[in-house]
Amino acid sequence: MNPEIANFETEMNRGFLQVLVLALLEKEMYGYSMVRTIRELGYEVEENTLYPLLRRLEKNGWVKSKWDLGEDRPRKFYVITASGRKLRDELLDIWRKQDEILKRIMKEKVHV
């Protein structure tokens, strides 16, 4: 892949992953299950990208976590908070507006 394209993709992915995680966490999930789910959806994410994001979202109060010690291996489960839902909805509004603008521009280019 062209290095310039790769840089743009990295920047685009950073914001997309935040919204994706906030959307997924409407249902309580632990980190590795999020990685699996995201990959099954066709989007590649590494654990070393996801876990710092989860910590940052939790630090800002957009997700909360709790440990489940009932299994052989302790798991930290995450879920979105009310302020996380508000953030997610606002980010989705921005995304929809940007998407609509791009669609209008591309439609105009097709008709020119």
Secondary structure in CASP SS format (residue, H / E / C, confidence):
PFRMAT SS
TARGET T0000
AUTHOR 0000-0000-0000
METHOD secondary structure of the structure
MODEL  1
M C 1.00
N C 1.00
P H 1.00
E H 1.00
I H 1.00
A H 1.00
N H 1.00
F H 1.00
E H 1.00
T H 1.00
E H 1.00
M H 1.00
N H 1.00
R H 1.00
G H 1.00
F H 1.00
L H 1.00
Q H 1.00
V H 1.00
L H 1.00
V H 1.00
L H 1.00
A H 1.00
L H 1.00
L C 1.00
E C 1.00
K C 1.00
E C 1.00
M E 1.00
Y E 1.00
G H 1.00
Y H 1.00
S H 1.00
M H 1.00
V H 1.00
R H 1.00
T H 1.00
I H 1.00
R H 1.00
E H 1.00
L C 1.00
G C 1.00
Y C 1.00
E C 1.00
V C 1.00
E C 1.00
E H 1.00
N H 1.00
T H 1.00
L H 1.00
Y H 1.00
P H 1.00
L H 1.00
L H 1.00
R H 1.00
R H 1.00
L H 1.00
E H 1.00
K H 1.00
N C 1.00
G C 1.00
W C 1.00
V E 1.00
K E 1.00
S E 1.00
K E 1.00
W E 1.00
D E 1.00
L C 1.00
G C 1.00
E C 1.00
D C 1.00
R C 1.00
P C 1.00
R E 1.00
K E 1.00
F E 1.00
Y E 1.00
V E 1.00
I E 1.00
T C 1.00
A H 1.00
S H 1.00
G H 1.00
R H 1.00
K H 1.00
L H 1.00
R H 1.00
D H 1.00
E H 1.00
L H 1.00
L H 1.00
D H 1.00
I H 1.00
W H 1.00
R H 1.00
K H 1.00
Q H 1.00
D H 1.00
E H 1.00
I H 1.00
L H 1.00
K H 1.00
R H 1.00
I H 1.00
M H 1.00
K H 1.00
E H 1.00
K H 1.00
V H 1.00
H H 1.00
V C 1.00
END
